[in-house]
């Protein structure tokens, strides 16, 4: 089980930026992802990145968010620009093996992102 600790959340005005970090106990070849859950809504995938650097984004964040990973530091990042009030949610880091279905695997405790209008 990979241990994950997120940081970097906070309160920001619409149009602003935040960078989330997720420190992992070790993720080797794992797929690393960011999910979010807004009040009253289901948890949704925001972005993921494979060990080889292939990325995928939800349509709602494409062009505004960038996911990256530093394998030497066992850390994955989510750079969030042009934030909107609808980006407000608890953001969770996820780590899974390639053979583990999406939405499963290890989870962090979450970090709150609040975007004010």
VOMAR-753988 format. One record per residue (C-alpha): residue number from 1; x, y, z; chain; residue in three letters. Coordinates in steps of 0.25 Angstrom, whole numbers, plus 5000, padded with zeros to 4 digits. Layout:
// residues N
NUM,X,Y,Z,A,Ala $
...
//
This chain:
// residues 117
1,5000,5000,5000,A,Unk $
2,5006,5013,4996,A,Unk $
3,5005,5025,5006,A,Unk $
4,5000,5038,5000,A,Unk $
5,5001,5052,5006,A,Unk $
6,4995,5064,4999,A,Unk $
7,4998,5078,5001,A,Unk $
8,4996,5092,4994,A,Unk $
9,4981,5094,4995,A,Unk $
10,4975,5107,5000,A,Unk $
11,4966,5119,4997,A,Unk $
12,4968,5126,4984,A,Unk $
13,4960,5136,4975,A,Unk $
14,4955,5132,4962,A,Unk $
15,4965,5133,4951,A,Unk $
16,4976,5130,4961,A,Unk $
17,4986,5118,4962,A,Unk $
18,4989,5107,4972,A,Unk $
19,4999,5096,4972,A,Unk $
20,4996,5083,4979,A,Unk $
21,5007,5073,4983,A,Unk $
22,5005,5059,4986,A,Unk $
23,5017,5052,4993,A,Unk $
24,5017,5037,4992,A,Unk $
25,5024,5026,5000,A,Unk $
26,5028,5021,4986,A,Unk $
27,5021,5019,4973,A,Unk $
28,5031,5013,4964,A,Unk $
29,5023,5009,4951,A,Unk $
30,5009,5013,4957,A,Unk $
31,4999,5022,4950,A,Unk $
32,4997,5035,4958,A,Unk $
33,4985,5042,4958,A,Unk $
34,4977,5054,4964,A,Unk $
35,4962,5053,4967,A,Unk $
36,4953,5063,4973,A,Unk $
37,4939,5062,4980,A,Unk $
38,4930,5074,4982,A,Unk $
39,4919,5075,4992,A,Unk $
40,4907,5066,4988,A,Unk $
41,4915,5061,4976,A,Unk $
42,4922,5048,4972,A,Unk $
43,4937,5047,4972,A,Unk $
44,4943,5050,4958,A,Unk $
45,4956,5048,4951,A,Unk $
46,4963,5061,4949,A,Unk $
47,4976,5056,4942,A,Unk $
48,4986,5044,4943,A,Unk $
49,5000,5042,4938,A,Unk $
50,5007,5029,4935,A,Unk $
51,5021,5025,4939,A,Unk $
52,5025,5028,4925,A,Unk $
53,5019,5042,4925,A,Unk $
54,5006,5040,4918,A,Unk $
55,4995,5049,4923,A,Unk $
56,4980,5050,4922,A,Unk $
57,4971,5061,4927,A,Unk $
58,4956,5063,4929,A,Unk $
59,4950,5072,4919,A,Unk $
60,4946,5082,4929,A,Unk $
61,4961,5085,4933,A,Unk $
62,4968,5082,4920,A,Unk $
63,4977,5094,4916,A,Unk $
64,4976,5100,4930,A,Unk $
65,4982,5089,4939,A,Unk $
66,4995,5081,4937,A,Unk $
67,4999,5068,4944,A,Unk $
68,5014,5065,4946,A,Unk $
69,5022,5055,4954,A,Unk $
70,5036,5055,4959,A,Unk $
71,5040,5040,4961,A,Unk $
72,5053,5044,4968,A,Unk $
73,5045,5051,4979,A,Unk $
74,5033,5041,4978,A,Unk $
75,5024,5053,4977,A,Unk $
76,5013,5057,4967,A,Unk $
77,5008,5071,4965,A,Unk $
78,4995,5078,4960,A,Unk $
79,4997,5092,4954,A,Unk $
80,4984,5098,4954,A,Unk $
81,4982,5111,4946,A,Unk $
82,4970,5120,4943,A,Unk $
83,4963,5114,4954,A,Unk $
84,4948,5115,4954,A,Unk $
85,4938,5114,4965,A,Unk $
86,4933,5101,4960,A,Unk $
87,4947,5095,4963,A,Unk $
88,4944,5096,4978,A,Unk $
89,4945,5082,4983,A,Unk $
90,4954,5073,4992,A,Unk $
91,4965,5068,4983,A,Unk $
92,4970,5054,4985,A,Unk $
93,4983,5048,4981,A,Unk $
94,4982,5034,4976,A,Unk $
95,4993,5023,4973,A,Unk $
96,4990,5010,4966,A,Unk $
97,4997,4999,4958,A,Unk $
98,4995,4998,4943,A,Unk $
99,4986,4986,4945,A,Unk $
100,4978,4992,4956,A,Unk $
101,4965,4998,4951,A,Unk $
102,4963,5013,4951,A,Unk $
103,4957,5018,4964,A,Unk $
104,4964,5008,4972,A,Unk $
105,4977,5007,4979,A,Unk $
106,4983,5016,4990,A,Unk $
107,4977,5030,4994,A,Unk $
108,4982,5042,5001,A,Unk $
109,4974,5049,5012,A,Unk $
110,4970,5060,5002,A,Unk $
111,4973,5075,5002,A,Unk $
112,4962,5086,5001,A,Unk $
113,4962,5095,4989,A,Unk $
114,4952,5107,4990,A,Unk $
115,4951,5117,4978,A,Unk $
116,4943,5130,4981,A,Unk $
117,4936,5138,4971,A,Unk $
//
